[in-house]
Amino acid sequence: MVAIWIAVLIAVISAVVFAAIGFVLGGVHRKRVAEAEIGSANEEALRIVNQAVQTAESKKKEAILEAKDEIHKLRSEADRELRDRRAEVQRQERRIIQKEESLDKKTENIEKKEELLAEKIKAADDRMEEVERLKRSELEMLEKVSGYTKEQAKALLMEQLDESLTHEKAVKILDFEQRTRDESSDLAREIISSAIQRCAADQVAEATVSVVALPNDEMKGRIIGREGRNIRTLETITGVDLIIDDTPEAITVSSFDPVRREVARLTLEKLIQDGRIHPARIEEMFEKSKREVEHSIKQTGERAVIDAGVNGVHPELVKLLGKLRYRTSFGQNVLNHSLEVSYLAGLMAAELGADVKAAKRAGLLHDIGKALDREFEGSHIELGVEAAKKYKENENIVHAIAAHHGEIEAKTVVAVLVQAADAISAARPGARRENVQNYIKRLEKLEEIATSFDGVEKSFAIQAGREIRIMVNPDAVSDEKMVLVARQVAQKIEEELEYPGQIKVNIVRESRAVDFAK
């Protein structure tokens, strides 16, 4: 047992000894390996450092070379720019020297010209004195030869010149009038639009308002209603404006549509009579009044057709005629005016042996467009023509409607008669708002102005003062002078007379030769 333990101990000791020897030998080996690796690393580091130094040296040399090249390039550019500037300065100096030389030459030339001019002025003065002497001598010789003094010859020349200028002025006036006529349409529109913009005519109030009488002022509050509901309902349904102001026991109904205004007036009157004023009752009374007005319009149109003696008029045209009862033009009721034109056109057609029925029909329908011009765009002539065509009126009737204001040429006898009847009805005294005495005075003043000119024998104010016809003496007024006289008369009328519309100045010159056979 002991031997075994001894053997084991010996083995352990041997193992420890061998382990110590191996450890020592391993440490020595590792040291040698590490020293070898450190030596190779130092060599590599030295190599890298040497390579970096060489690279830096080459980069430095390259940078120095590039810098030298850039400096050389900049120096070359600076030298070139300097040479260019020196060359430009030299050119400018040469140009300045040339200009100075040119100015010196011009100054010398001007001095020479001034000397020559002074000599010419002196020569011209001498010649002017000689011309004056010759002129005086020639005038003396002319006075002796002609037997006229200077003043007499001057008067004769002025007279001849005046005659020549009269012709020239007449030609110029005719040319100006022609150009004015060409431009008159646009100019007239501009003037009329400007006048409409500035004008606030009193007649507008009469043509656009109706007054409803109230039993007492308490009724105004009932019409207005709680928080204004009644008056709002009235204005919304009827389409009119109700003006409730300080006027005692009255309400004003305002609208440009006369039919709508009449319906509103009747509605108000019915509500006042009934006494029950609330939105439902307002609607009921409005519908009732509307039916009454439409029935009245139809009856009025039928009565107008019967009064004019015209048959076969389309029912829609009959309604439009009835609407004319509520339409006025310059204070003249359009339906009454249409009936007058119908009567007058028929009478004239009978005298001439023309178609009386056609003349009456055209006269009755000539202003039919005025029943539509509140609702549609266009003049009453355009709207009337469209309505007549729509309801199958004869072409002659349509043409008479289109031509009744002279905007197109009247090509039929009926159209001419309607045009004349329309002018007569509109222009007669009392037809429109003009005092009869003022009307007569205006016509007398018009004739007085015309007869105040030399060479005028007679003058006649015709077409209710829309035209002045002047008869002149053919020996005193020539054809050329007629134009001047017409213009002078028109100017004097414009200065001294107030008149509606425009006045046509018509001058008549006749040359008559009378002899007797014996």
Secondary structure, DSSP 8 states (H G I E B T S, - for coil): -HHHHHHHHHHHHHHHHHHHHHHHHHHHHHHHHHHHHHHHHHHHHHHHHHHHHHHHHHHHHHHHHHHHHHHHHHHHHHHHHHHHHHHHHHHHHHHHHHHHHHHHHHHHHHHHHHHHHHHHHHHHHHHHHHHHHHHHHHHHHHHHHH---HHHHHHHHHHHHHHHHHHHHHHHHHHHHHHHHHHHHHHHHHHHHHHHHH---THHHHHHEEEEE-SSTHHHHHHH-GGGHHHHHHHHHH--EEE--SSTTEEEEE-S-HHHHHHHHHHHHHHHHH---SHHHHHHHHHHHHHHHHHHHHHHHHHHHHHHT-----HHHHHHHHHGGG-EETTEEHHHHHHHHHHHHHHHHHHHT--HHHHHHHHHHTTGGGGTTTTSSS-HHHHHHHHHHHTT--HHHHHHHHHTTSSS---SHHHHHHHHHHHHHHHSTTTSS--HHHHHHHHHHHHHHHHTSTTEEEEEEEGGGTEEEEEE-TTTS-HHHHHHHHHHHHHHHHHH---SS--EEEEEE---------
